[in-house]
Amino acid sequence: MTYTANSHRYQEMEYRRCGKSGLKLPVLSLGLWHNFGHVDQLENCRQILRLAFDSGVTHFDLANNYGPPPGSAEENFGRLLKQDFKAHRDELIVSTKAGYYMWEGPYGEWGSKKYLVASLDQSLQRMGLEYVDIFYHHRPDPDTPLEETMATLDLVVRQGKALYAGISNYQHPEAAKAFAILKELGTPCVIHQPRYSMFDRWVENGLLHTLEANGVGCIPYSPLAQGLLTNKYINGIPADSRVAKPHGFLKENQVTPERVAQIKALNEIALKRNQTLAQMALAWLLKDHRVTSVLIGASKPEQLADSLQCRKNIVFADEELSAIETILQAH
Ligand SMILES: NC(=O)c1ccc[n+]([C@@H]2O[C@H](COP(=O)([O-])OP(=O)(O)OC[C@H]3O[C@@H](n4cnc5c(N)ncnc54)[C@H](OP(=O)(O)O)[C@@H]3O)[C@@H](O)[C@H]2O)c1
């Protein structure tokens, strides 16, 4: 069926400025790491993307290796973009990344100019785009000089293949160096993409401060800890869950009895706040003004619909925060 976008979509969403850049992002962005590969149902992907856009989600996050197989999430996104969202290209922020293994030989991963330039060209081709809005270096490379990697981000921005540069998974001292190099080159880094959730708080140990000090936005990924911070694993492992899927990145040994006890306790607090646990976990991140957008995943439109409602209550009473803290410290 031909798609007509919801005309009220921009009233449904809040947009935050990404660091000190001109770019604004929706407080919820959608990632296509899981659930959008050739192993998945294209019609389900379409329904998730339509619901997202109809709800004011303007930002879609990809990477060269998303699938499986690697590259297929970009191919599917490109197909759906062409079919449904072609008229809306200027309303979309599409990001992709390179850094992890993508093809064999010495030029298929990490941070060399050779790899990054080739990978971005491949991503553009797979998505049928002339440019992406954000191009990220996906993970730090211990062997390539940071200057070479950052100069390549500057290059692709100057070439018009990307509008903005970002980095992902960099610890804070190295992130600060990257920001300084990019600033010097005249292409300031606009965004950092770290893993951050109630269950994984390393960014609180310096990175968030560095980002604010450098005017760089923050888009936490896996804010639901890949689904653990929802009510889905409370009574076992559902057959359609990420843990149950052979290609899922979340493994059964991560669903320990201690984790489940923590999830149950958090769920009790969420219920008292009239929220689902997923909504509370997202709200808990969004209460911090340094967080520009939370980068969620969804395997079904209903999950996205649920997560989108987190915006209704992102204020926490001190007692709620300390009760949450007690549960999180218990692990
Ligand atoms: N830069 C990096 O290195 C990096 C790494 C990882 C991810 N990312 C980005 O971050 C995005 C999000 O990562 P993620 O998928 O791990 O995020 P997430 O939001 O923590 O987890 C998403 C999963 O949680 C479950 N879920 C989501 N909403 C739910 C709800 N309301 N109720 C119950 N279950 C719900 C679904 O799992 P089921 O499949 O079990 O239904 C869904 O696939 C990725 O797509 C990617 O763009 C970046």
The ligand as an SDF file (V2000), in Angstrom:
LIG
                    3D

 48 52  0  0  0  0  0  0  0  0999 V2000
   28.0630    1.7770   17.7280 N   0  0  0  0  0  0  0  0  0  0  0  0
   28.0050    0.5160   18.0770 C   0  0  0  0  0  0  0  0  0  0  0  0
   29.0250   -0.1690   18.2590 O   0  0  0  0  0  0  0  0  0  0  0  0
   26.6500   -0.1010   18.2540 C   0  0  0  0  0  0  0  0  0  0  0  0
   26.5380   -1.3690   18.8650 C   0  0  0  0  0  0  0  0  0  0  0  0
   25.2510   -1.8750   19.0640 C   0  0  0  0  0  0  0  0  0  0  0  0
   24.1370   -1.1560   18.6600 C   0  0  0  0  0  0  0  0  0  0  0  0
   24.3000    0.0470   18.0450 N   0  0  0  0  0  0  0  0  0  0  0  0
   23.1340    0.8120   17.5550 C   0  0  0  0  0  0  0  0  0  0  0  0
   22.1400    0.9010   18.5600 O   0  0  0  0  0  0  0  0  0  0  0  0
   20.9030    0.3980   18.0580 C   0  0  0  0  0  0  0  0  0  0  0  0
   20.0910   -0.1810   19.1580 C   0  0  0  0  0  0  0  0  0  0  0  0
   20.7810   -1.2770   19.7670 O   0  0  0  0  0  0  0  0  0  0  0  0
   19.9590   -2.4410   20.4180 P   0  0  0  0  0  0  0  0  0  0  0  0
   19.0510   -3.0350   19.3880 O   0  0  0  0  0  0  0  0  0  0  0  0
   20.8800   -3.3240   21.1450 O   0  0  0  0  0  0  0  0  0  0  0  0
   19.0500   -1.5690   21.4370 O   0  0  0  0  0  0  0  0  0  0  0  0
   18.0650   -1.8910   22.6140 P   0  0  0  0  0  0  0  0  0  0  0  0
   16.9760   -0.8740   22.4660 O   0  0  0  0  0  0  0  0  0  0  0  0
   18.8260   -1.9470   23.8880 O   0  0  0  0  0  0  0  0  0  0  0  0
   17.4940   -3.3510   22.3430 O   0  0  0  0  0  0  0  0  0  0  0  0
   16.5440   -3.5800   21.3320 C   0  0  0  0  0  0  0  0  0  0  0  0
   15.8420   -4.9150   21.5850 C   0  0  0  0  0  0  0  0  0  0  0  0
   15.1340   -4.8640   22.8080 O   0  0  0  0  0  0  0  0  0  0  0  0
   13.8550   -5.4640   22.6490 C   0  0  0  0  0  0  0  0  0  0  0  0
   12.8550   -4.4090   22.8160 N   0  0  0  0  0  0  0  0  0  0  0  0
   12.8910   -3.1570   22.3250 C   0  0  0  0  0  0  0  0  0  0  0  0
   11.8530   -2.4280   22.7650 N   0  0  0  0  0  0  0  0  0  0  0  0
   11.1390   -3.2360   23.5600 C   0  0  0  0  0  0  0  0  0  0  0  0
    9.9770   -3.0490   24.3080 C   0  0  0  0  0  0  0  0  0  0  0  0
    9.3630   -1.8620   24.3340 N   0  0  0  0  0  0  0  0  0  0  0  0
    9.5030   -4.1070   25.0270 N   0  0  0  0  0  0  0  0  0  0  0  0
   10.1300   -5.2980   25.0240 C   0  0  0  0  0  0  0  0  0  0  0  0
   11.2630   -5.5350   24.3220 N   0  0  0  0  0  0  0  0  0  0  0  0
   11.7590   -4.5000   23.5990 C   0  0  0  0  0  0  0  0  0  0  0  0
   13.8460   -6.0970   21.2800 C   0  0  0  0  0  0  0  0  0  0  0  0
   14.4100   -7.3800   21.4490 O   0  0  0  0  0  0  0  0  0  0  0  0
   13.8220   -8.7370   20.8140 P   0  0  0  0  0  0  0  0  0  0  0  0
   14.5330   -8.8640   19.5140 O   0  0  0  0  0  0  0  0  0  0  0  0
   14.2190   -9.7580   21.8260 O   0  0  0  0  0  0  0  0  0  0  0  0
   12.3270   -8.5840   20.6520 O   0  0  0  0  0  0  0  0  0  0  0  0
   14.8110   -5.2200   20.5170 C   0  0  0  0  0  0  0  0  0  0  0  0
   15.3630   -5.8710   19.4070 O   0  0  0  0  0  0  0  0  0  0  0  0
   21.3490   -0.5990   16.9890 C   0  0  0  0  0  0  0  0  0  0  0  0
   20.3210   -0.9000   16.0740 O   0  0  0  0  0  0  0  0  0  0  0  0
   22.4770    0.1540   16.3570 C   0  0  0  0  0  0  0  0  0  0  0  0
   21.9730    1.1480   15.4840 O   0  0  0  0  0  0  0  0  0  0  0  0
   25.5290    0.5760   17.8500 C   0  0  0  0  0  0  0  0  0  0  0  0
  1  2  1  0
  2  3  2  0
  2  4  1  0
  4  5  1  0
  4 48  2  0
  5  6  2  0
  6  7  1  0
  7  8  2  0
  8  9  1  0
  8 48  1  0
  9 10  1  0
  9 46  1  0
 10 11  1  0
 11 12  1  0
 11 44  1  0
 12 13  1  0
 13 14  1  0
 14 15  2  0
 14 16  1  0
 14 17  1  0
 17 18  1  0
 18 19  2  0
 18 20  1  0
 18 21  1  0
 21 22  1  0
 22 23  1  0
 23 24  1  0
 23 42  1  0
 24 25  1  0
 25 26  1  0
 25 36  1  0
 26 27  1  0
 26 35  1  0
 27 28  2  0
 28 29  1  0
 29 30  1  0
 29 35  2  0
 30 31  1  0
 30 32  2  0
 32 33  1  0
 33 34  2  0
 34 35  1  0
 36 37  1  0
 36 42  1  0
 37 38  1  0
 38 39  2  0
 38 40  1  0
 38 41  1  0
 42 43  1  0
 44 45  1  0
 44 46  1  0
 46 47  1  0
M  CHG  2   8   1  16  -1
M  END
$$$$
